[in-house]
Amino acid sequence: MAGSEEVRFQAGETDLAGTLELPDGPGRYPSVLLLPSYLARDRDGSWDRTGHASWFAPSREEAGLLGRLAAALAQRGVASLRYDKRGCGRSGGRWEASDLFTLIDDARDALAWLRGRRDLDLRRSGVVGHGEGAAIALSVAIADPVIGALTLIGDAARSWRDVVRRGVAERARTGRDRDHPLVAAIDRAAEELIEAADRRERSRTVHLPDGGAVELNLAAWEQAIHTPPLALASMLHRSVSLVHGDLDAWVDPDESRLLRAVRGAAGESAPLRLVHGAGHDLHEAEAELIGEVADDLVARLQPRELPPLLLAIEEMG
């Protein structure tokens, strides 16, 4: 049945809430997992103002990137799952206490939940990763031969140390996203956080302008510093497309250019679509462009061979 289903699934010691978007028409649908960007985000990819209203500026009524992509994919006959990050929206857990490897495991659990659905085609699946979600998508896909296609949006290539420093400088220059208290606080403390992560400190408290405080798990920073997506992208023998706003104040477009070049040198293509006048969240992108991104992904969702366990699940369905 077409439409949006509110779902919950187990992820490690907690449960996560999300939306399964289903298209019209009968049959088994291809499916796509949608993974959000940095910091606290809801299932649509927007800042989490439900669970952390004081962390972010009031909403400007901008639709979340992942919600827009889910709608576009459904119109093209593809199902998708998007979910609130830990401690965000209706999900359990705590975002600020999660490390990168935990978020990778959450994405794997989300894929496992999708593969338990009898109305989905296990042979045709893909992942869209935005920002941090792009690094997670690469980490998941490199160990999962069933994922056929990836779309990486606003993705980094180099170490998180370099990406953070360049992003802080760009946000200071342009003022982009500095109206969010959490973003401004992290930018002020960025060098201290990087140094503490290099020393493998367990956590560091960031103080907000209103007197509040957020204790960040620095394992996430340390893991991101020492696990640059560039290494993963060069080893991934799968269909990959890149999308990047040319005014991205979180991840410079040069990062996507570098990923494209490295994959090309390894004999793997990675077409890059630069979105003129758009920032990290692609709020400025017209519906037509979102549709084109969806079209590109749908065309690359080709059937793949299933390992024995998933083959047995398919036959049971």
Stockholm file with secondary structure:
# STOCKHOLM 1.0

chainA/1-317         MAGSEEVRFQAGETDLAGTLELPDGPGRYPSVLLLPSYLARDRDGSWDRTGHASWFAPSREEAGLLGRLAAALAQRGVASLRYDKRGCGRSGGRWEASDLFTLIDDARDALAWLRGRRDLDLRRSGVVGHGEGAAIALSVAIADPVIGALTLIGDAARSWRDVVRRGVAERARTGRDRDHPLVAAIDRAAEELIEAADRRERSRTVHLPDGGAVELNLAAWEQAIHTPPLALASMLHRSVSLVHGDLDAWVDPDESRLLRAVRGAAGESAPLRLVHGAGHDLHEAEAELIGEVADDLVARLQPRELPPLLLAIEEMG
#=GR chainA/1-317 SS CCEEEEEEEEETTEEEEEEEEECSSSSCEEEEEEECCSSSBCTTSSBCTTTCGGGSCCCCCCCCHHHHHHHHHHHTTCEEEEECCTTSTTCCSCGGGCCHHHHHHHHHHHHHHHTTCTTEEEEEEEEEEETHHHHHHHHHHTTCTTEEEEEEESCCCSCHHHHHHHHHHHHHHHCTTTTSHHHHHHHHTHHHHHHHHHTTCSEEEEECTTSCEEEEEHHHHHHHHHSCHHHHHHHCCSEEEEEEETTCSSSCHHHHHHHHHHHHHTTCCCCEEEETTCCTTCTTCCHHHHHHHHHHHHHTCCCCCCCHHHHHHHHHC
#=GC SS_cons         CCEEEEEEEEETTEEEEEEEEECSSSSCEEEEEEECCSSSBCTTSSBCTTTCGGGSCCCCCCCCHHHHHHHHHHHTTCEEEEECCTTSTTCCSCGGGCCHHHHHHHHHHHHHHHTTCTTEEEEEEEEEEETHHHHHHHHHHTTCTTEEEEEEESCCCSCHHHHHHHHHHHHHHHCTTTTSHHHHHHHHTHHHHHHHHHTTCSEEEEECTTSCEEEEEHHHHHHHHHSCHHHHHHHCCSEEEEEEETTCSSSCHHHHHHHHHHHHHTTCCCCEEEETTCCTTCTTCCHHHHHHHHHHHHHTCCCCCCCHHHHHHHHHC
//
